[in-house]
Amino acid sequence: MKTTIDRFGRLVLPKQIRDRIGLKPGSEIIIEELGSEIIIRHSEQKTPLQYEDGILVFAGAAVGDLTESIRKHREEHLTKFMPVKRR
């Protein structure tokens, strides 16, 4: 499919393509240069948080040491709400 660049350096993505990949006014896109090619991708950043039966659920992938992260978080939480008694 061909399109042209206007005198301001803008190009129009054909409506069929915008509709097919879900681009709407204000959508962010990523433009990459690969040799003599230009790649335009939808920047679609979906959140890994989703509601399932009214409960917010993390549906992404864990990165790093999950066990250690949970331990640190619990430790910080406990020290915040249960201060150490001074003698």
C-alpha positions, 0 to 999 in steps of 0.5 A, a space after each residue: 500500500 502506498 501513501 505520500 509524505 506531505 510538505 510538512 513531513 507528515 504521512 497518513 496511515 490508511 484507515 484500513 491499517 489504523 482500524 485493523 491494528 486499533 490506532 485511534 487519534 492520540 494513540 502512541 506509535 513507535 518508529 524505528 529505522 532499520 537500514 533503509 526501512 522504517 518500522 511503525 509499531 503500535 505502542 500499545 502498553 497494556 497493564 498487567 493488572 486486570 479485573 477478574 470477577 471484581 478482583 484486581 489480578 496481576 496477569 504479567 510475568 514476575 521479574 527477578 527474585 520474587 521470594 526475596 521481593 516479598 520478604 523485603 516488602 513484608 519486613 518493611 510493612 511489619 516495621 512500619 506498623 509494628 515499631 520495635 519496643 525500646 528498652 
